[in-house]
Amino acid sequence: MGTTSSSLSELPNNEYLKHLSSQHPIDPMDPFWNQLLSFSFQIPVNSSDAKVLEESTEIIARNFALNNCHTGNLRALIYNFLIRASELKASAQCEDNIFIWQTYNALFIIRSLCKYFVEHLSEELLLHQFDCLPPKQDGTPADDTAEIGSQIEEFINALVELIVDVPVLNFTYALHLETLNTLMVLLSIQMYHSQPASNFAVYKILMQGKCAIHAPLLIKALMWNYINQEKCPPELYRNQSEDGSFIYNATAALASSLWSVVTLGMASKGKKSEVDQFETLLANQSLLFTLVLTNHCTCDKSVHNPYRQALFSFTDSQESGAINLTHSASTFKLDMSKVYHVLCQTLHDDQTTLLLYLLLHQNPNMKAFILSRTNIDLLVMPLLKILYDSQEKSSHHIYMGLIILLILSEDEVFNKAVHEIMVKNVQWYKERPLSEISLGGLLILVVIRTIQYNMTRMRDKYLHTNCLAALANMSAQFNNLSAFVSQKIINLFSQLCKRHSKLVDQIRESALSGNNDEQTDNEQQDYLQDLSVLEEVLRMVLEIINSCLSSGLQSNPHLIYSLLYQRNLFSAFRGHPTFQDIIQNIDTLLAFFSSRLEHLGANPSPGSVLQAIKDGSMVFKKEKLKKFPELKFKYVEEESPEEFFLPYVWSLVYHSSRLYFNANRILLFSLNSDSEIKHV
């Protein structure tokens, strides 16, 4: 490194790095630092290149960790960073690119060292690395009078202030990226230890240290980066040199701007899709860091999370008289229409879906804004596509999508609105062409498909309970259901009936087999458990049908038509204690409409049947139906949400941050061959 370029293979023998990691202390004012920080190494940001870089420099990092205890060189390096960081605001304004370049390089080296510390050392030893002092001038060991953790707190505070105070411009874009990467690396200590985040000093510094006062401004800056979706400067997309190395001509680099010196490894390697992924990297890293900040230290009542409070209480900058529904002082204001637009545009990403969930569930101002949208289809359509493509999505992504629909379905205005909005030519729905359908009808189709997929393959009670809860909330507002949607509802009941019959037969056969071994007993218990779950599902489907007919009989003739067509499905459940009360209502309706159809003759046309149903629904007396409690389900977060959200958030960082983390050292979650996360 230094003023000459370095290749990966040369890094372990680089004289500047060897000197930095040696047993020789380097004075903070030594000219060495200017030489070290003037390197033109093209730094990678995708995880595969980062892995190669990390493996190449591991011996340097190991030697540094061993020798820094005696040299205090990390303190000297951080001193050089802090001096430059304190001048960054002025430097950004005057476009002092070389100055910003050296600051960036200092931070990259610090981040690389911290990455090794976090993965290989306890937190106590990590903190010690920051607080090690150089020996006295006479060579004797320094008096260890430094306050433990003081250096790392000053460093973290400087990073937070950099994000808050330094504007995002073409020549500061890389610096903002590196700042976010460094903070995420420090906080990734959570992945390698089993203790709660509130026990870690780095989290206490962020939650309770002096940088906590910047929480509203920091979250505002991160959210602004996210909604701004600023693309990487075009200089980042230059082609790599023909030999494919990370190296760049240092002489030419130093003669031009910062982006001729550091291109972050974002340049194309022949695949346009890779470039596309990097276009809005700052927005992506800002979102990931927001999720990390706001999902830790949520269960320990002794630790207040100011970043979480800031995210959940911001208001709309476009409404001068906006009502703050949090009943607390607004932390900051954002243009909610821009937030909404970007959420809709990027919901295909796990991290955006998680952010939407947090805002809907915890920020009443944002929730009210979203529910007031007349173009709610912009949000619902990508949510439905997530569920439709469930085989390609993580289970966590599916859960978040379903929970969001459940939260939306708690609002009656939403439930009515989705049936008034028509969508055309839904290309991703493959079962049959949908030239035009109501958004509500499409929602029902996709949720039913998700239940069917879940019942046959995943057997996940939590997932199909959320599906049915959302449909149940909406059922009283089902309106003008098409023939196809109505058939799908009844077909779902039909499929569940077949599974019920098959399970009952299996239980009977198992009981008659006469085997009393442990395997048979376990098999019997599994069957009984499956039957119990299945009967809960059947009951909910019947309640949804009953709710729809009780509230919207006149507006759903196609559902009556489908019920009449498959009336035999219900006969098997008339005497079943779980279903007989609600079957009575359906039988009452079937008897009424069947009697009216008798007047049509032996082979009435579908059109005449439908007209008879419409006419009958106008005169049917609802008093004949038994009243059931209104179906209302409300999403309630689990008592210990961190058990779910922390592994989820860090798996998103692992997969989406372009950083490399050694999966073999991670304790928070494990990765299987399908890249699904398993909580540990």
N, C-alpha and C positions, 0 to 999 in steps of 0.2 A: 504494500500500500504506500502511502505517501504520495508524492506528486507523480509517480509512475503508476501505470495500470498493473493489475495483478490478475493472474488466472487462478482458478480454483485449486489446481494442483500445486501452485506456488505459494499459496497462503500460509501453510504451516512453516515455511522457511522465510517468510517475509521479514526483513530486518526490523521494520518499525513495530510489527506485531510481536516479534520475539522480544524486543526491548521493553514494550509495554507489559508483557507478561513475565518478565524476568525478575530476579531478586533485587534489582537496582531501583531505588525510589527516584521518581522524576519530579522535580520541582514544578509546581503549577505554572510558573512563569517561564519555564524552559522553552526555547524556540522549537524543541521537539514537537510540541503540541500543534503548532502551525503546520509543520511538515507532515505529521501523522494525519491531520484532518484535511489535507489537500489531495486525498486520493480520488481517483476517477473510476473506481470499480462500479460496474453496472449491477445494482443491487436487485435481486429477484424478489417478487412478491407472491408468485404462485407457490403453493405448498411443496410441489415436487422439486423446484429449483432451490427453495429455501432449505429443504432437507439435504440436498447435495452440499450447499454452502455450510450448513451446520455441521455436517459430518466432517467436512474438510477443516473446519476450524476448532473441532472439539478439543484437540490437544492444547491449542492456544488458550482456550477458555479454562481448561483444567489447570494448566500451569498458573494462569492468572489467579484463579481462586485460591491456590495454595500459597502463592507468593504475595498476594495483596495484603494478607494479614500482617506482613512485615514492611511492605513498601507504602501502603496507603495510596497506590496509584489510581484506584477507582475514585477516591475523594478528589484527587488532582484533576482527573478527567471530568468529573461532574462539575468541579469549580470552573473549568474552561467552558463547559456547556452553559452553566448558570450565568457567567459573565456575558456570553453571547445572547442568551435568552432574554436577559434584562434589557438588551438594546434592540430586540427584534422589532418592536413596534415602529421605531424610527427607521430601522433598516427596511422594513416592508414598504414604508411610505416613500423612501428614496430609491427603492429597487436596487439595494446593495446585494446583488446576486451572489458574489463570492463570499460575503459574510454569511448569508443564509445557507449557502452550500456547506460551509464549514460547520455551522450549527447543526445542520442536518446530519452530516457525517459523524459528529460527536454523539449525537443521539442514537444513530444506528449502531455504533460500537457499544454504547451503554446497553441498548436493548438486547444485543446479541449476548453480552455477558450476563445480563439479568435472566435471559432465557435459560442459560446453563444453570445459574444459581437456583432458579425456581424449580427446575426439574431434578436437580441432584442434591440440593441442600435442604435442611430444615429451615423454617422461617427464622429461627434464632440465628443460625449461621448466615442466612441471607442478610439479615439486619447488620450483623457483625461486619460483613463485607463493606457495607456503606460507611460504617463508623470507624473503620481502621485508620489510624493516623500514621504518617511517615515517621521514621526515627528522627531524633534530634540531630543537630548539625555535627555533634561530636560522635554520632553513630550509635548512641545508646537508645534503647527503646523509648518511644514517646510515652508521656504520662497519659493514661487513658482517662481523660477528664471529660470527653465529649458525652453529651447526653445521648443515651441509647435511642436510636430511631430518629434523631434530629436531622441527620443528613438526608435520609430517604424522604422525610416529610417535606423538607425544603425542595427536594427534587420533584416530588409529586405535585406540590403546590405550583411549581414553575411550569409543569406540563399543563395543569388545569388553566393557569393564567394565559398560557400560549394559545390554547384553543379559544378562550374567551376574548382575548385582547388583539390577537394578530388576525387581520382580515385574510380570508381565503382568496388568493389571487393566483394567477398562473405560476408565479415563481415561489409561492408559499404552499402550493397544493401538496407537494411531496412532504414538506415539513409537517403539515397537519396530519397527513397519513401516518408518518413515522411516530408522531406524538400519540395518536390513538393506538397504534400497534404496541408501543412501549407500555402504555397503561394497561392494555389487555394482557400483555405478557406478565406484568407484575400481579394482576388480579387472577391470572390463571393458576396461581398457587392453590386455589380451591380444587382444581382437578386432581391434584397429587396428594391431598391429605383429606382425611375423613372428618375433621372437626368442622363445626359451624363457621361461617364466614366472619361472624362477629368476634371470634377468638383471634383472628389474624390481625396483626398490626397494620398491614397495608389497607385493610378494610376499615379499621378504626380511624386511620388517618383521613380517609376519604369521607367517612360518615361523621366524624367528630372533630377532626383537625381543623386548622385555619382555612383550608381550602373548601370546607363545607359551606362557608358563607357564599361561595360562588355557585352553589348548586342550581339555583334558578337560571342564572346566566349560562352555565355549562349546558344544562338540558336544552335551553333555548337555542344555543349555538349548534348542538348536535341535531336537534330537530330541524333547524334551518338547513343544515347540510343535507339532511335527508330529503326534505321537501324541495330543495333547490335542485337536487339531482345533477349537480354540475359535473360536466364531463372532464376527464383528464385532458390536460392541454394536448394539442395535436402532436407536439414534439415527442410525446410518449410512444407514438405509434410508428416511429421510424423502423425500418427493417434492421434485423440483426446482421452482423457481419457474416460473410459467407461461411466462415468456419463454424458458425453456430455458437461461439463462445460468448461469455458475458462481457467481453472486453471491448474497449472503445479507444479510439485514438486520443490520448491525453492531451497532446499538443493542440490538436484542433478543438478539443473540448474546452480547454481553458481559455481559448480565444473567443468563445461565444458565451451564450447565457448559461444559467444553471442547468437548463434542460439539455444542453449539449454535453453536460458533465455527468449528470445522474439521470438515467432514464428508468430506473426502478424495475428493470426487467419486464416492462409491460409491452415491449415491442413484439410485433407479430412474428410467429415462427411458421407462417404459412397457412394457419387456420384462422379465418376471419372470426369464427365464433369465439376464439380465445380473446381476441381484441375486444369484441362486443362485451364480454364478461367484465372487462376492466374499465369500461367507459365511465361508470359511475361508482368507482371504488370508494371514494371518500364518503358518499352517501351510505354505501353498504357498511363501511367500518363504523361510521357514526351511529347507525342504527344498532349494530351489534353491541357497541359500547353502551348505548342507552339501555339495552336489554340487560346487560351485565350489571350496570349500576342499580337499576330499579328492581331487580329480582333477588338481590342479596340483602341480608339483615332485615328480613320482613317478619320473622317470628319471635325474635328476642325483643321483649318490650323495653329492655334497658338500653337498646340501641335504636336511635331514631334515624331513619333513612330520608335525608332531605331531598334526594334526587327523585325518589318515588313520589313524595309529596308534590314536588314541582311538576312532574309529568301529569299528575292526576288533578291539577287545579288550574292549569292555564286556560285562558278564555280567548274569545275571538277578537282579533285586532280590527276586524271590519265592522264590528257592532259597538258603537260608542256607548250605548246604554245596555250592553249585554249583561244579562243576569248571571251572577256567579252562583251556580247551584251547589258548589262545595261548601258554602257558608263559611268560607275562610278567605283571607286576602288572596287575590290572584297573584300567582308567582310571576307570570309573564303573559304576554299575548302573542298569538300566532294567527295568521290568516287560515282559518279552518277550512275554507273552500280549497286552498292549495293542499292542505293536509289530506283532505278527502280525495282530491283528484289523484294524488300520488299513491295513496293507499289503494285506490281502485286499479291503478296502472300496474302495481307491483305485487298484487296479492298472490301471484304464483310462487313467490318466495316464502319459505317457512317463517323467516324473521319478520316479514311484513304482516303475515297473518297473526303472529304472536303480538305484535304491536297493536294491531286493530283490536284484538281481544282485550288487551290491557286498557285501552282507551274506552272501549264500550263498557267494560265491567267496572272500571274505577274512576273514570273522568266523566261526571254527569254532564258537564258542559259540552264535551265532544259527543257524547251519546245523544243528547238532545239535538245537536246540530245534525248528526247523521240521520236520525229518525225523521227529521223535518225535510229531508231532501225529496224533491219530486222526481229526481233521476236516480232513485235507489237501485234501479236495475244495473247501474254501473258498478255497484258494489256486490250485488247478489249474483250476477252472472259469473264473475271469476270465482266466487265461493262455490257455486254449483259445479263449475268445471273441476275444482280441486276434488270434490267428492266423486265426480264422475270418473276422474282419472285415479281413483284410490289405489289401484294396483301399482301405480308408478310413484305414489307419495308415501312418506313415512306415516306410521300410525299416529304420531304426535300431530302432524300436519292435519290429518283427517279429524282428529279430536278437536283441534282448535277451530276448524271450519264448522263443525257441527255445533260446538258451544256458541259460536258467534251467531249462527242461525237461531239457536234456542233463545239467546238473549234478545235478538231482533223480534222473535215471535211472541215475546212477552208484551209487545206493544200492539194494541188493536188497530191503530191507524196503519201500521206497517202491514198487518194481516189483510186489511181491506185493499190497501194500495197495490199489493202485488197481483191482485186479480184484475185490476184496472189497467195495468201496464201490459201491452202486447209486445212480444219479441218475435222477430222473423228470421227464418233461415238459420237455425241453430246448427252450425256445421259440425260441431264436435259431438252432438248426440247421434249415435250411430244405429240405434234400434230401428228407427224408421224416420223418414224425412219429416221435419217439423217446419212447414212453410210459415205457419203462424200459430202461436200459442200464448196464453197468458203467462206472465212471469210466475204467478202462483201455481199454475198447472205444471210448469216445468220444474218448479221447486219440489212439488209432490212426486213427480216422476223420478227425479234424481235421488231424493231421500228414500223412496221405496226401493230403488235399485241398490242403494247403499245397504239397506236392511237385508235384502236378498243375498248380496255378496257376503255380508257379515254372517248370516245364518248358515250358509253352506260351507264357508271356509274358515272364518276367524273365530266364531263362537264367542264373541266379545259382548258380554251383557252391558257393559258401560256404554259401548258405542251405540247399540241399537236402542237402549233406553233413551239416550239423547235424541236419536232420530225420531222416535215415537213421541217424545215430549214436545218437540218442535211441531210435529203434525197435529198433536192434540191441542196445543195452544192456538193453532190456526183454524182448526176444524169448524168452529162456530162461524167463521167468516169465509169458508169455502164458497165460491160463487161461480156459477156458470161453468162447472167442470165439464170438459169435453168428454166425448165418448171414450177416447183412448185413455185419458187420465182415470176415468171412472172404472174402466175395465182393469187397469193396473191395480187400483185399490182392492177390488174384489179378487183379482188374481193373487195378490199377496196373501189374502185370507185363505184362499184355496191352497196355496203352497204350504202355508203353515198348518192347515188341516191335514194334509198328506203326511207331513213330518210328525204331527201329533199321533196319527194312526200308526205310523211305522214304529214310533217309540213305544207306544202302548203294547204293540205286538212283541217287541224286543224284551220288554220287561216281563211279559207273560211267559215267553219262551225261557228266559233266564230263570224265572221262579219254578218252572216245571222241569228244568233240567236235572234237579236233584243234587247238583254239585254244591258242596258247602265249603269249598276251598276259598282262600283269601282272594285269589284273582277274580272268582265269580262274584264274591261280595263287593269288591271294588267296582266291578263292571256294573253290578246292580245299582250301586250308589251313584255312579256316573249317569246312568240312564234316568234315575229318579231326579237327579239335579237338573239334567237337561229338560226333563218333562216339566218341572216346576218353572224354569225360565221360559219355556215355550208357552206355557199356559198364561203367564204374565203378559207375554207379547200378544197372544191371541185376544186376551181380555182388552188390552189397550186398543187393538185394531177395531174391535167391536165398539168400543167407547167412541173412537174417532168417527166411525160410520154413523153411530147413533147421534152424536153431537152435530154432525153435518146435517142430517135429516131433520133433527128437531129444530134447528135454527134456520136452515136454508132449504126447506123442502121444495118450495116453488122455484127456486133458482138452480136446482140440480136434478133435472129430469133424467139425465143420462145415468146418474148413479142409481136411481130407482130402476131404470131399464136393466142395468147390469145385475142388480140384486135379483130381479125377477128371473133373469136368464139363468142364474146359478142358485136358485132358491134351495135346491137340495143340499147345499153345503151346510145349512144351518140345522138340519134335522138331527144330526148326531149330537148336538150340544144342548138340545132343549131340556134334557133332564140332568145336565151337568151342573152341580151346585155353584161352580165358578162363573158360569155363563148364563144360567137360565133367566135371571132377572132382566138382563139386557137383550136376550134373544126374544123375550116377550114383545118388546117394542118393535123389533124388526119383523116378527111374525104378524103383529097388528097391521103394519104397513103393507106387508106382502099380501095379507088376506084382503085388505081394502082394494089394492090396485088389481089383484087377480080377479076379483069379482067384476070390476069394471071392464077388464079385458075380455071377459067371457062374451060380452055383447058384440065383440068384433068378429066372431066367427072362428072357424078352425085354423085358418092360415092367414092371419092379419099381416099386412106389410109393416116393416120397421117404422115407417113414417107414421102410420095410423096408430101403432102402439105408443110411439113417443107423444103423439098429440093427445091420446087418451090419458097418458100419465100427466101431461101438463094440465089438462082439464081437471083431472082428479085432484091434483095438488092444490087447486084453487078452492076446493070445497072440503078437503080433509080437515077434520077438527083435531087440533093438536092436543086437546084435553084428553084424547084417548091414549096418549103416550105417557108413560110413567116418567116423572121428572128425575133427572140425575144431577148431581152437583156439576157446576160448570168446570170444564177441564182447564185447569190453570197450573202450569209447572213453571217454577222459577229456578234459574241456575244459582247454585250455591257452591262457592269454592270449597275445596277440601280443607280440613282443619290445619294440615301441615303442607301448604302449597309448595314449599321449597323442595320437598321430596320429589315432586314432579318437575318443577320449573328449573331448578338448578342443573340437573343432568341435561335437560332439554336445551337450555340456553347455551351451555358449554359445548354441547354437540353441534349446535349451529355455528359457534365460533370455530370449532374443529373443522367443520366441513366447508364453511363459507367465507372465512376471513382471509384466505390466501396465505395464512401463516402455517408453519409446520409444527405439529406437536407429536411427540413420540407416544403412540397409542399404548405401547407396552408399559409405560410408566403411569398411565392414567388410572386413578382409583375411583373417580366419581361415576364413571359409566364404562361399559365395555362395548366393543364393536363386534358384530358378527359378520358373516360373509355378505349379508344383504345391506350392510351399512346402517342397520337399525341400531338404536341405542338401547342398551339394557341397563336399568338402574342397578347399582351395586349397593 
